[in-house]
Structure formats: structure tokens, C-alpha cells
Amino acid sequence: MSEPGSVTVWLDRLKAGDRSEAVRRLWQAYFARLVGLARRHLAGRPRAAADEEDVALAAFDSFVRAAGAGRFPRLDDRDDLWQVLFVLTARKAADLAEAAGRRKRGGGRVVRSLATGDGSAGEWPVPAADPDPAEAAALAEAAARLLAALPDEPLRQVAVWKLEGYTNEEIAGLLGRSVPTVERKLNRIRAAWAGAG
């Protein structure tokens, strides 16, 4: 049974339509993490009018709207929630960076090749749509399957950190291990995922 105040309880309340308190509690629990995640995804990019807090706000808003509409069929616990929030935040950060790049390169009139990225063949307009909640849920489920394919929790944690944008050096610091140790773990993750595919 879930404890009162747990993420599972607030997710159940959100899905049941008890939005205000559920949203407030989930916001308190996850907003700072979303800002950090967005900051890592935007690192090294020129500052725009929008920043990591705007990305986190947009991702959380998309989540609340989609969850309230029942668009996440598998949203039962904190792991499911983090996967959905992770995907939404990463997509919003990518969209922000892409939009800023389009403005610098001609206001969306620029095209790129899907295959080469240089416009040499197969040119298509660069999309700028919000992530589809069904697509976000599918990506979250795929991420959950890949994480479940890893043999132990330490490898899962390294994989999550890498997906969140941490460098090998940062992961080594978090683990208290050397960079070569992190690289070996990443090679094990790649091998496990290649076998799972």
C-alpha cells in the first residue's frame, strides 16, 4: 500500500481529477530536478530569451495536461513519472535549442538532410512541434525496457545519469570512481542494450 504523500498517491489523485494539491506536491518534488536536467541539456548553447526554468515549466505543464487527459496509460509510480518527465524535458530543451538555431539561421526557412545533416540530400523542414504525449509515453516505455535489461542497479543509475547529460567525469565524481571505470560501465550498458535490441 502506498504511504500518504507518496508520489504514487499524488499520481492517483492527479488521474482522478484532484489536480491542485497533486500538482503542487509533484511540482515541489520534481521541479528542481527538471531545471537541473534542462540545464544539462542546454549546456554549452548560447543563452536565449528562454532558459532552463522555462524548459522545466513547459515540460511540467505538458505532463500535467496530458496526465489529466489520461494520455499516459502506464503512469503508476515514481519511476514511470520520472521517465515521462525526463523525455518531456529533454524534448523541450532540444526544441528550445533548435528554435534558437533556426532564428539565427533564417527563421525556420533552413532545411537539413535527415541522413547527413548538411542539406545535400533528402532535405526536410526542421519540425518544431511540442512532443506528442503518446510519443513521450512510448519513449518512456522504451527507456524503461532498456533500463530493465541492465543486470544491476549501479549500471541503471549510470545509464540514467548519462541520459540526463552528465559527462563521464561527472559520473566518475558521483560514483567516487575513475573515468576508465565509468567507461567500462558504459561499455557494459551498450553491450546489454545491443543484446536487448
QUIHU-V509618 format. One record per backbone hydrogen bond with DSSP energy under -1.0 kcal/mol. NH is the residue of the N-H (numbers start at 1). CO is the residue of the C=O. E is the energy in kcal/mol with one decimal. If there is no record, write none. Layout:
nh=[NH/NH]
co=[CO/CO]
e=[E/E]
This chain:
nh=[6/10/11/12/13/14/15/16/17/18/19/22/23/24/25/26/27/28/29/30/31/34/35/36/37/38/39/40/41/42/45/55/56/57/58/59/60/61/62/63/64/65/66/67/68/69/70/71/81/82/83/84/85/86/87/88/89/90/91/92/93/94/95/96/97/98/99/100/101/102/103/104/105/107/109/112/114/124/136/137/138/139/140/141/142/143/144/145/146/147/148/149/150/156/157/158/159/160/161/162/163/164/165/166/171/172/173/174/175/176/177/182/183/184/185/186/187/188/189/190/191/192/193/194/195/196/197]
co=[3/6/7/8/9/10/11/12/14/13/17/18/19/20/21/22/23/24/25/26/27/30/31/32/33/34/35/36/37/38/42/51/52/53/54/55/56/57/58/59/60/61/62/63/64/65/67/66/77/78/79/80/81/82/83/84/85/86/87/88/89/90/91/92/93/94/95/96/97/98/99/100/101/102/106/124/122/112/132/133/134/135/136/137/138/139/140/141/142/143/144/145/147/152/153/154/155/156/157/158/159/160/162/161/167/168/169/170/171/172/172/178/179/180/181/182/183/184/185/186/187/188/189/190/191/192/193]
e=[-2.1/-2.0/-2.6/-2.4/-2.3/-2.4/-2.6/-1.6/-1.3/-2.6/-1.9/-1.0/-3.4/-2.0/-2.5/-2.6/-2.7/-2.4/-2.0/-2.1/-2.6/-2.3/-2.4/-2.2/-2.5/-2.8/-2.6/-2.1/-2.0/-1.9/-2.0/-2.0/-2.5/-2.7/-2.5/-2.6/-2.7/-2.6/-2.4/-2.3/-2.7/-2.5/-2.5/-3.2/-2.4/-1.2/-1.5/-2.8/-2.4/-2.6/-2.1/-2.0/-2.9/-2.9/-2.2/-2.6/-2.6/-2.7/-2.5/-2.5/-2.6/-2.4/-2.7/-2.4/-2.5/-2.7/-2.7/-2.3/-2.1/-2.4/-2.3/-1.8/-1.6/-1.7/-1.1/-1.5/-1.2/-1.7/-2.7/-2.5/-2.3/-2.6/-2.4/-2.4/-2.3/-2.6/-2.3/-2.2/-2.3/-2.6/-2.3/-1.2/-1.3/-1.8/-2.7/-2.1/-2.5/-2.4/-2.6/-2.5/-2.6/-2.0/-1.3/-2.3/-2.4/-2.4/-2.0/-2.2/-2.4/-1.7/-2.1/-1.7/-2.7/-2.3/-2.2/-2.6/-2.1/-2.2/-2.3/-2.6/-2.3/-2.5/-2.6/-2.5/-2.0/-1.4/-1.3]
